[in-house]
Amino acid sequence: MTLLLLLDKFEIVNIDIKPGTSLTFKGVPGSENRFAINLGKDSNNLALHFNPRFDENVVVCNSLHGGSWQSEQRERRMNFARSAVAKFSVHFRGDAFVVKMPDGSQIVFPNRHGYNSINYIAVRGGFKLTSFKFE
């Protein structure tokens, strides 16, 4: 596993997350309109792009294959507030990703590419990550 901490992003590469694993993110959304949690093989092949959008009051989930975006799944469950601590988790089930939102509700997004492991995790945009764990 390689951990890269850069000024504007959190990124882990060369990790081997198997089905049955839960990832928990805790942090504070900033003043930006959007942030994203990306899980996949690498930055051009994402199984899950989890993207709360304050400017649209929506959470968008999508996947990326070979650098090409697939169709969006839009959820009108914006459980995030700017400058408020948010804790949420992503459970990699194998066939799908189950995102447990800060209020306890869930978003289910299919594993469209059938990945049997996740090798890349990244946090992008306006989310100051204060803790991260997987189990």
N, C-alpha and C positions, 0 to 999 in steps of 0.2 A: 504494500500500500504506500502511496506517495501522497503527502498532504501539502497542498500549496495554499498559502495565505497571502493574498495580495491586497493592496489598498482598497480596491473596489469590488473584490469578489472572494468567495470561499469556494474552493474546488478540491475534490479528492479524485485522483485517478489511480488506476491499477489496483482497485479494490475488488473483492469477490463477494457480493451480497447475493445470497441464495433465497429462493422462495421460503416464506415463513418468517422472514426478518422484518422488524419494525424499525423505522427511523423516526426519531423525535427531534423536532426543531423548535427552538425557543428564541424569540428576539423581538425587536421593535421595528415596525414599519416606519419609514421616514416620511419626508414631505414629497417624495417622488410619487408619480401616479401609479406605478406598477412595480412589482417584484416577481421573481420567478424562482422556483425550485426545479432543477432539471436532474433526471435520473435516466441513465441509459448505458450504452456501450462507450460512447465518446461524445464530444460536443456536436457532431454532425448526425448522430444516431441516438435519439432520445426516445425512451419508452414512455416517459411521463414528463411533460412540461406543465407544471402547476403554476398558474399565473393570475393572482388576484389583481384586479384593475380598479383602482379607486375612481378613475375618471369615467368608467362605465358602470360602476357598482355591480360588478360581475366577477366570477372566478372562471377563468378559461383553462381547460385542460386540452392538451394536444400531444401529438407525437411528431417526431422528425425522422425521416428516413433518407439517408444519403444527402442531407442538406435540404430536403424538400419537406415542407410542412404538410401534414395531413389535415383532415377536417376537424374543426374545433368542436368541443363539447362545452357549452356555456351553462353555468349554474348561477342562478340568481340568489345565492346564499353568501353574501359578503359578510363574513364573520370577523373581519379585521378592521381596526381603526388606526388611523395615523397616530403615532407617538404612544400607543398603548401596547403593553406587553402581550404577545400572542404565543401560545403554545399549541402545536398541532403535530400529528404523526402521519406517516405514510407506511402502510403495511403492504409489503410485496407478497401477494398471494400466489403468484405464478401465472394464473390466467388474467389477473387484474391487479390494480393498485387501489387500496381503500384508504382514502384520506379522511382522518378523523379531525374535523374542524374544531376551532377553539370552543364552540358552544356544545360540542358532543355530536352534532349531526355528521353525516358521512357523505362523501362523494366517491363513487366507484367509477374507475376508468379502466377500460380493457387493456391488456398487454397485447397491443395490435401486432407487434413483431415477433411475439412468442419467445422473447428472451428468457433464458433459464438462469441468468445471473445479471447483476447490475455491476458495471465496472467504473462508472463515472457518476459523481454527485457534484452539483454546483448550485450555489445561491447567487443570483444576479439581481441587480437593481436595488431599490430602496428598502432593504431589509437588513438591519443590524443584528446579526446572529450573535446571541449571548451564550447559547449552549446547543450542543448537538450530541446525540447518542444513538447507537443502534444495538439491537438485541434480538 
